[in-house]
Structure formats: C-alpha cells, structure tokens
C-alpha cells in the first residue's frame, strides 16, 4: 500500500490521520469490518446505508445550507435569531413547504424509494418558548438535534443520540463586506465559560457513574465529550474576495488528500472531487458545525494575539479555516457523516431528554433549561413512508 507520508500534509495531526485512514482502508479491503462499523462506532452505525443513500441525504441537507446562505447573498445581514428560526423552519417538514427548497424531504423519500433503499427520512421540529432572560442565562443552546434510527428488521441496530448547538454569525466589516478577516463578534466569553462549565459538569457526572442510566451506556462515554457544538453562520465562501477564496480552497484541498480512503465518507469525497460539476461546490458552503473545544482553542488564540486580559475573545474566519476542515465541518457534511453515520452525539438518556426539551434532575441541578428548538431526524428502515406519522 502507498506510504501516506509522501502526501503533502500541513501538520503531524493530519499525517497521523492519513496513516490511520490508510490502515482502516486496508483492513476493509482485505475483508475485515468496514470503517464505519468499527467497535467504537458500532452502536451508531446504520448497517444498510449505501453510497446512494448518503448521496441523497447529503443533497437534501446541502439544499438547506444553500437556502441559508442565500440570505447573505441578497445583500442584507440577518441576525442569529432570524437565521436559527429560518434553519429550523427549513428542517421542519411542514415549515419547509413555505420555502422553495431545491430538494425537499418528499423528493428525498421518493428518490430513496425509487433506488430500492429501505430507508425513510422523517424530520420534525419542536419549539419551546422562553423569555430573553431565561434563554440568555440558562439554555446555553439555541438548538437541540436528535438522531433516531429505527430498524424494524433488526431492532438491535436501532439507536438514538443528540447534540446541543449554540449559533454565532460572522460579522461584516464597516463597509458591509465579508472577508477572512471578519470576526464572530457575537462570541461572548462569559457565555462560553458557562458552556465550558456545563460540558465539564456533564462529563464529570458521566465519568463518576452516579446515574444508573449512564452506567448502562458506559461504552459511549468518550463520544459524549463533543455533545456541545457551535453552529457558525457564514456567507457562502464564493462571496469572499478572490484571494480569500483561493486561500480557503488551498487549505481545504491539502486536507482532502488525506481523507479520501474512508469507505462511504471517502467515496462521497472522491465523487465530489471527481465530478465537481454534478456536486455542491466548496465555495457554496456556508454554515459550519464546530466542536466547542475547537472554538475554545480559536478564541484563546485570538485573545493571545490581541494581548487581551480575557482568556478567550472573538475570532476570525481566517482562524477557522486554518484550524478546522471546512468541508467535514460544513453543516450538511456534519449532519450526514458525523451525526447520522459517525460517532458525534451522545446517547446518554438524560442528555437526550434535555435535547428533546425535557427538564431532568441533571438539568435542574445545573440550572439549565432545554434549547428553544429541538429538531428530530428519524431514519426508519423496513417500513412505509407513512411511518413518519407515528411518534412524530
């Protein structure tokens, strides 16, 4: 097998990831378990997903991301609350009918059925009303997303998991334009510290084994460390100045070289790079879903560069593209390949209850109320499309 040390990689972390990807690809080719069905991810894997299924799911969520990015392209600057409300409306089967989506959930299910897939996708929204004081001081999350896989053929393959998300929007410069130098000025150090405290509380609680429901899911403890994410609203990269666009593409292509040998995710990346005219372009990407710990690193770097007295400070889009993989952290890629297919998200029952809008003993002890919006993405195997009406 090719020695991946020969590929141009920007840092040691990417080198190690490339070597790991090569080893996993080799294991798959010689007949061992597929990458996405490794022991770590077994609980989360949908065993019947095909490359076509992932392509159709990605097409649907890319359409949602494109609809969001058009708000920036129209020339006005929507605030975070507007964008979050719009996102949730687009992801609700009923709310989406108010918009001209390029690819609706009805079209998704039709194409899944016509391709012979066993899957049906059901997407719904729940809204919880709070006043501004409650939301600012207690929720710490704008959105909760629950992934629910129900397998009516092999019930043991079924699973559910959730994440909490806080939204932040990129701010334009004084002339109303965006560039890599633009910052996420709404990033708040005190709010971030509360999020960090919340994460630490959950992880300490999980590791202590205080709760029996947590003990039963001990295999998932490590996966719960990233249950809190930031959603960064950006204009499409195509709106950036030419040099900034070239920098973004250069950074990303250097990462793509090490990510192409990873079963379904790698196959999808190969198809995108090999058939660019038929796939969403990187420059049309906008929203990014980023781990809270990566946000902390970027905000800490920003504070240090400004000689700030605070531990963290608002960071720039340039810092983002230098730090994360903007393709794999893009909204559609995160939902399909990390949340639906991968190990992102947490299956601890108490955490899922908070994502769903239920106040639990853990949330009351911490003084936390559930997020304003809860999105549920149900994937059902082995039943008919009207199954979406059940437990909606």
SETIMAR-325704 format. One line per field, with one value per residue (C-alpha): residue in one letter; x, y, z. Coordinates in nm, 2 decimals, padded with zeros to 4 digits, m for minus. Layout:
residues N
r: c(a | ...);
X: c(X | ...);
Y: c(Y | ...);
Z: c(Z | ...);
end
This chain:
residues 392
r: c(x | x | x | x | x | x | x | x | x | x | x | x | x | x | x | x | x | x | x | x | x | x | x | x | x | x | x | x | x | x | x | x | x | x | x | x | x | x | x | x | x | x | x | x | x | x | x | x | x | x | x | x | x | x | x | x | x | x | x | x | x | x | x | x | x | x | x | x | x | x | x | x | x | x | x | x | x | x | x | x | x | x | x | x | x | x | x | x | x | x | x | x | x | x | x | x | x | x | x | x | x | x | x | x | x | x | x | x | x | x | x | x | x | x | x | x | x | x | x | x | x | x | x | x | x | x | x | x | x | x | x | x | x | x | x | x | x | x | x | x | x | x | x | x | x | x | x | x | x | x | x | x | x | x | x | x | x | x | x | x | x | x | x | x | x | x | x | x | x | x | x | x | x | x | x | x | x | x | x | x | x | x | x | x | x | x | x | x | x | x | x | x | x | x | x | x | x | x | x | x | x | x | x | x | x | x | x | x | x | x | x | x | x | x | x | x | x | x | x | x | x | x | x | x | x | x | x | x | x | x | x | x | x | x | x | x | x | x | x | x | x | x | x | x | x | x | x | x | x | x | x | x | x | x | x | x | x | x | x | x | x | x | x | x | x | x | x | x | x | x | x | x | x | x | x | x | x | x | x | x | x | x | x | x | x | x | x | x | x | x | x | x | x | x | x | x | x | x | x | x | x | x | x | x | x | x | x | x | x | x | x | x | x | x | x | x | x | x | x | x | x | x | x | x | x | x | x | x | x | x | x | x | x | x | x | x | x | x | x | x | x | x | x | x | x | x | x | x | x | x | x | x | x | x | x | x | x | x | x | x | x | x | x | x | x | x | x | x | x | x | x | x | x | x | x | x | x | x | x | x | x | x | x | x | x | x | x | x | x | x | x | x);
X: c(00.00 | 00.11 | 00.31 | 00.10 | 00.40 | 00.47 | 00.15 | 00.17 | 00.03 | 00.02 | 00.09 | 00.16 | m00.20 | m00.30 | m00.02 | m00.14 | m00.50 | m00.38 | m00.19 | m00.49 | m00.72 | m00.48 | m00.48 | m00.86 | m00.89 | m00.65 | m00.85 | m01.17 | m01.02 | m00.89 | m01.23 | m01.24 | m01.52 | m01.59 | m01.45 | m01.79 | m01.87 | m01.56 | m01.61 | m01.61 | m01.89 | m02.08 | m02.36 | m02.41 | m02.38 | m02.67 | m02.59 | m02.80 | m02.67 | m02.54 | m02.34 | m02.66 | m02.84 | m02.56 | m02.56 | m02.93 | m02.91 | m02.62 | m02.81 | m03.11 | m02.90 | m02.69 | m03.01 | m03.09 | m02.74 | m02.78 | m03.12 | m02.95 | m02.65 | m02.89 | m02.99 | m02.64 | m02.63 | m02.95 | m02.74 | m02.88 | m02.74 | m02.98 | m02.92 | m02.86 | m03.21 | m03.35 | m03.11 | m03.18 | m03.55 | m03.52 | m03.30 | m03.55 | m03.83 | m03.65 | m03.58 | m03.94 | m04.15 | m04.44 | m04.24 | m04.03 | m04.34 | m04.33 | m04.00 | m03.88 | m03.63 | m03.42 | m03.47 | m03.74 | m03.78 | m04.06 | m03.83 | m03.56 | m03.80 | m03.92 | m03.57 | m03.48 | m03.78 | m03.71 | m03.35 | m03.46 | m03.34 | m03.50 | m03.48 | m03.74 | m03.65 | m03.88 | m03.79 | m03.98 | m03.95 | m04.05 | m04.04 | m04.01 | m04.09 | m03.87 | m03.82 | m03.49 | m03.37 | m03.42 | m03.26 | m02.95 | m02.88 | m03.00 | m03.03 | m02.67 | m02.80 | m03.02 | m03.09 | m03.10 | m03.08 | m03.19 | m03.10 | m03.33 | m03.27 | m03.55 | m03.47 | m03.79 | m03.59 | m03.31 | m03.42 | m03.08 | m02.94 | m03.17 | m03.02 | m03.07 | m02.84 | m02.84 | m02.63 | m02.68 | m02.58 | m02.51 | m02.53 | m02.29 | m02.29 | m01.99 | m02.00 | m01.92 | m01.66 | m01.75 | m01.84 | m02.08 | m01.84 | m01.71 | m01.36 | m01.13 | m01.05 | m01.42 | m01.49 | m01.76 | m01.82 | m02.12 | m01.90 | m01.93 | m01.66 | m01.90 | m02.14 | m01.86 | m01.74 | m02.09 | m02.09 | m01.75 | m01.88 | m02.18 | m01.97 | m01.74 | m02.04 | m02.18 | m01.86 | m01.77 | m02.12 | m02.09 | m01.74 | m01.85 | m02.11 | m02.37 | m02.66 | m02.76 | m02.88 | m02.53 | m02.36 | m02.56 | m02.42 | m02.06 | m01.93 | m02.05 | m01.87 | m01.59 | m01.84 | m02.02 | m01.73 | m01.83 | m02.21 | m02.20 | m02.12 | m02.12 | m02.30 | m02.12 | m02.33 | m02.13 | m02.20 | m02.10 | m01.73 | m01.80 | m01.88 | m01.53 | m01.26 | m01.08 | m00.76 | m00.96 | m01.14 | m00.81 | m00.67 | m00.98 | m00.97 | m00.59 | m00.63 | m00.91 | m00.76 | m00.45 | m00.68 | m00.88 | m00.57 | m00.57 | m00.94 | m01.03 | m00.98 | m01.26 | m01.54 | m01.87 | m01.73 | m01.43 | m01.64 | m01.85 | m01.55 | m01.40 | m01.72 | m01.72 | m01.36 | m01.40 | m01.74 | m01.74 | m01.99 | m02.25 | m02.19 | m02.22 | m01.91 | m01.70 | m01.74 | m02.11 | m02.07 | m02.16 | m02.26 | m02.01 | m02.07 | m01.77 | m01.67 | m01.68 | m01.32 | m01.20 | m01.40 | m01.22 | m00.88 | m00.95 | m01.09 | m00.79 | m00.56 | m00.74 | m00.72 | m00.35 | m00.29 | m00.47 | m00.30 | m00.64 | m00.69 | m00.96 | m00.89 | m01.10 | m01.21 | m01.40 | m01.20 | m01.19 | m01.29 | m00.92 | m00.86 | m01.14 | m01.01 | m00.66 | m00.79 | m01.07 | m01.17 | m01.43 | m01.57 | m01.61 | m01.74 | m01.98 | m02.35 | m02.45 | m02.13 | m02.16 | m02.52 | m02.48 | m02.13 | m02.06 | m02.40 | m02.61 | m02.32 | m02.04 | m01.97 | m02.07 | m02.35 | m02.43 | m02.67 | m02.69 | m03.06 | m03.06 | m02.87 | m03.12 | m03.41 | m03.26 | m03.21 | m03.58 | m03.69 | m03.74 | m03.63 | m03.44 | m03.28 | m02.94 | m03.07 | m03.24 | m02.92 | m02.72 | m02.98 | m03.02 | m03.34 | m03.37 | m03.29 | m03.56 | m03.57 | m03.55 | m03.50 | m03.57 | m03.43 | m03.58 | m03.45 | m03.67 | m03.57 | m03.81 | m04.14 | m04.35 | m04.33 | m04.64 | m04.44 | m04.34 | m04.68 | m04.60 | m04.45 | m04.40);
Y: c(00.00 | 00.35 | 00.52 | 00.82 | 01.00 | 01.11 | 01.31 | 01.68 | 01.73 | 02.05 | 01.91 | 01.60 | 01.56 | 01.53 | 01.28 | 01.06 | 01.08 | 00.98 | 00.68 | 00.57 | 00.61 | 00.40 | 00.12 | 00.12 | 00.12 | m00.17 | m00.36 | m00.31 | m00.42 | m00.75 | m00.84 | m00.70 | m00.48 | m00.16 | 00.17 | 00.30 | m00.03 | m00.03 | m00.12 | 00.24 | 00.34 | 00.01 | 00.15 | 00.44 | 00.27 | 00.23 | m00.11 | m00.07 | 00.27 | 00.27 | 00.53 | 00.63 | 00.68 | 00.91 | 01.10 | 01.17 | 01.27 | 01.50 | 01.65 | 01.73 | 01.89 | 02.08 | 02.23 | 02.35 | 02.51 | 02.68 | 02.83 | 02.98 | 03.12 | 03.30 | 03.52 | 03.67 | 03.68 | 03.90 | 04.19 | 04.22 | 04.09 | 03.87 | 03.83 | 03.50 | 03.46 | 03.51 | 03.25 | 03.00 | 03.04 | 03.00 | 02.69 | 02.52 | 02.62 | 02.47 | 02.15 | 02.10 | 01.91 | 02.15 | 02.47 | 02.38 | 02.40 | 02.78 | 02.78 | 02.69 | 02.43 | 02.29 | 01.94 | 01.87 | 01.58 | 01.45 | 01.43 | 01.27 | 00.99 | 00.94 | 00.90 | 00.67 | 00.45 | 00.45 | 00.35 | 00.05 | 00.18 | 00.05 | 00.39 | 00.66 | 01.00 | 01.18 | 01.53 | 01.74 | 02.04 | 02.12 | 02.47 | 02.57 | 02.93 | 03.12 | 03.49 | 03.65 | 03.63 | 03.26 | 03.19 | 03.40 | 03.27 | 02.91 | 02.74 | 02.80 | 02.62 | 02.76 | 02.42 | 02.05 | 01.79 | 01.43 | 01.15 | 00.85 | 00.53 | 00.27 | m00.06 | m00.27 | m00.56 | m00.58 | m00.39 | m00.44 | m00.20 | 00.09 | 00.38 | 00.74 | 01.02 | 01.40 | 01.72 | 02.07 | 02.37 | 02.74 | 02.96 | 03.25 | 03.47 | 03.61 | 03.99 | 04.21 | 04.49 | 04.86 | 04.87 | 04.57 | 04.32 | 03.98 | 03.86 | 03.61 | 03.90 | 03.92 | 03.81 | 03.64 | 03.94 | 03.79 | 03.53 | 03.60 | 03.50 | 03.47 | 03.26 | 03.04 | 02.99 | 02.88 | 02.63 | 02.50 | 02.46 | 02.28 | 02.04 | 01.97 | 01.91 | 01.65 | 01.47 | 01.46 | 01.32 | 01.06 | 00.95 | 00.93 | 00.67 | 00.85 | 00.77 | 00.41 | 00.51 | 00.64 | 00.32 | 00.12 | 00.33 | 00.34 | 00.24 | 00.58 | 00.79 | 00.91 | 01.01 | 01.24 | 01.48 | 01.66 | 01.67 | 02.05 | 02.23 | 02.58 | 02.65 | 02.93 | 03.11 | 03.25 | 03.38 | 03.13 | 03.13 | 03.25 | 03.59 | 03.64 | 03.84 | 03.64 | 03.59 | 03.48 | 03.22 | 03.09 | 03.06 | 02.87 | 02.63 | 02.57 | 02.50 | 02.25 | 02.06 | 01.99 | 01.83 | 01.64 | 01.45 | 01.26 | 01.19 | 01.00 | 00.65 | 00.62 | 00.40 | 00.58 | 00.92 | 00.87 | 00.75 | 01.06 | 01.29 | 01.11 | 01.16 | 01.54 | 01.59 | 01.38 | 01.51 | 01.87 | 01.99 | 01.75 | 01.82 | 02.12 | 02.34 | 02.40 | 02.78 | 02.75 | 02.61 | 02.85 | 02.72 | 02.52 | 02.30 | 02.31 | 02.13 | 02.36 | 02.26 | 02.38 | 02.70 | 02.75 | 02.70 | 02.95 | 03.20 | 03.15 | 03.21 | 03.53 | 03.66 | 03.59 | 03.77 | 04.08 | 04.07 | 04.06 | 04.03 | 03.77 | 03.40 | 03.40 | 03.66 | 03.68 | 03.50 | 03.54 | 03.33 | 03.31 | 03.14 | 02.90 | 02.78 | 02.75 | 02.53 | 02.30 | 02.10 | 02.33 | 02.05 | 01.80 | 02.06 | 02.21 | 02.18 | 01.90 | 01.70 | 01.71 | 01.60 | 01.31 | 01.18 | 01.27 | 01.28 | 01.03 | 00.80 | 00.87 | 00.89 | 01.25 | 01.30 | 01.14 | 00.85 | 00.91 | 00.91 | 01.22 | 01.42 | 01.32 | 01.42 | 01.77 | 01.78 | 01.69 | 01.96 | 01.77 | 01.92 | 01.64 | 01.61 | 01.68 | 02.00 | 02.13 | 02.07 | 02.26 | 02.53 | 02.46 | 02.46 | 02.29 | 02.46 | 02.67 | 02.45 | 02.07 | 01.91 | 01.54 | 01.35 | 01.00 | 00.74 | 00.43 | 00.10 | m00.17 | 00.02 | 00.25 | 00.63 | 00.69 | 00.56 | 00.92 | 00.99 | 00.76 | 00.92 | 01.24);
Z: c(00.00 | m00.07 | 00.20 | 00.30 | 00.44 | 00.08 | 00.06 | 00.13 | 00.48 | 00.68 | 01.03 | 01.23 | 01.32 | 00.96 | 00.90 | 01.18 | 01.04 | 00.70 | 00.83 | 01.03 | 00.72 | 00.52 | 00.78 | 00.80 | 00.43 | 00.40 | 00.67 | 00.48 | 00.15 | 00.30 | 00.43 | 00.79 | 00.92 | 00.74 | 00.89 | 00.99 | 01.17 | 01.39 | 01.76 | 01.86 | 01.62 | 01.61 | 01.83 | 01.59 | 01.25 | 01.02 | 00.87 | 00.55 | 00.43 | 00.07 | m00.12 | m00.30 | 00.04 | 00.17 | m00.16 | m00.14 | 00.23 | 00.16 | m00.13 | 00.10 | 00.38 | 00.12 | m00.01 | 00.35 | 00.38 | 00.04 | 00.14 | 00.45 | 00.25 | 00.01 | 00.30 | 00.29 | m00.09 | m00.10 | 00.04 | 00.39 | 00.71 | 00.91 | 01.28 | 01.45 | 01.58 | 01.23 | 01.08 | 01.35 | 01.31 | 00.94 | 00.97 | 01.20 | 00.97 | 00.67 | 00.86 | 00.96 | 00.71 | 00.74 | 00.77 | 00.46 | 00.25 | 00.29 | 00.10 | m00.25 | m00.15 | m00.43 | m00.29 | m00.04 | 00.21 | 00.00 | m00.30 | m00.08 | 00.03 | m00.33 | m00.46 | m00.17 | m00.25 | m00.63 | m00.57 | m00.37 | m00.03 | 00.29 | 00.45 | 00.50 | 00.64 | 00.89 | 01.01 | 01.26 | 01.49 | 01.84 | 01.98 | 02.35 | 02.44 | 02.68 | 02.76 | 02.68 | 03.04 | 03.05 | 02.72 | 02.78 | 03.13 | 03.13 | 02.80 | 02.66 | 02.34 | 02.06 | 01.90 | 02.01 | 01.74 | 01.80 | 01.55 | 01.58 | 01.38 | 01.40 | 01.23 | 01.20 | 01.06 | 01.31 | 01.62 | 01.78 | 01.52 | 01.63 | 01.82 | 01.92 | 02.01 | 02.04 | 02.04 | 02.17 | 01.95 | 02.01 | 01.70 | 01.61 | 01.30 | 01.11 | 01.13 | 00.82 | 00.82 | 00.84 | 00.46 | 00.50 | 00.32 | 00.44 | 00.42 | 00.60 | 00.84 | 00.95 | 01.31 | 01.50 | 01.72 | 01.90 | 02.06 | 02.43 | 02.67 | 02.97 | 02.78 | 02.65 | 03.01 | 03.11 | 02.82 | 02.93 | 03.28 | 03.15 | 02.95 | 03.24 | 03.47 | 03.23 | 03.17 | 03.54 | 03.61 | 03.33 | 03.45 | 03.81 | 03.74 | 03.96 | 03.73 | 03.65 | 03.30 | 03.24 | 03.36 | 03.11 | 02.83 | 02.96 | 02.61 | 02.49 | 02.75 | 02.52 | 02.24 | 02.48 | 02.52 | 02.20 | 02.26 | 02.25 | 01.92 | 01.78 | 01.46 | 01.27 | 01.02 | 00.73 | 00.38 | 00.11 | 00.05 | m00.31 | m00.17 | m00.03 | m00.22 | m00.48 | m00.28 | 00.02 | m00.18 | m00.31 | 00.04 | 00.15 | m00.14 | m00.09 | 00.28 | 00.21 | m00.08 | 00.13 | 00.39 | 00.13 | 00.02 | 00.35 | 00.37 | 00.05 | 00.18 | 00.44 | 00.30 | 00.25 | 00.35 | 00.14 | m00.16 | m00.13 | m00.12 | m00.42 | m00.61 | m00.52 | m00.63 | m00.94 | m01.05 | m00.94 | m01.20 | m01.05 | m00.68 | m00.45 | m00.48 | m00.17 | m00.23 | m00.19 | 00.16 | 00.44 | 00.78 | 00.99 | 01.29 | 01.52 | 01.84 | 02.15 | 02.23 | 01.89 | 01.93 | 02.27 | 02.10 | 01.83 | 02.08 | 02.31 | 02.02 | 01.93 | 02.29 | 02.30 | 01.97 | 02.09 | 02.43 | 02.59 | 02.96 | 02.89 | 02.83 | 02.51 | 02.25 | 01.92 | 01.64 | 01.27 | 00.97 | 00.88 | 01.21 | 01.14 | 00.80 | 00.95 | 01.23 | 01.10 | 00.80 | 00.65 | 00.43 | 00.71 | 00.95 | 00.70 | 00.80 | 00.55 | 00.60 | 00.98 | 00.98 | 00.74 | 00.80 | 01.16 | 01.33 | 01.13 | 01.03 | 01.27 | 01.64 | 01.70 | 01.95 | 02.28 | 02.37 | 02.74 | 02.82 | 03.04 | 02.78 | 02.51 | 02.73 | 02.76 | 02.38 | 02.34 | 02.58 | 02.89 | 03.23 | 03.41 | 03.76 | 03.59 | 03.42 | 03.74 | 03.95 | 03.69 | 03.64 | 03.27 | 03.07 | 02.73 | 02.40 | 02.22 | 01.92 | 01.90 | 01.56 | 01.53 | 01.23 | 01.22 | 00.98 | 00.96 | 00.80 | 00.69 | 00.69 | 00.48 | 00.44 | 00.65 | 00.94 | 00.98 | 01.13 | 01.42 | 01.72 | 01.53);
end
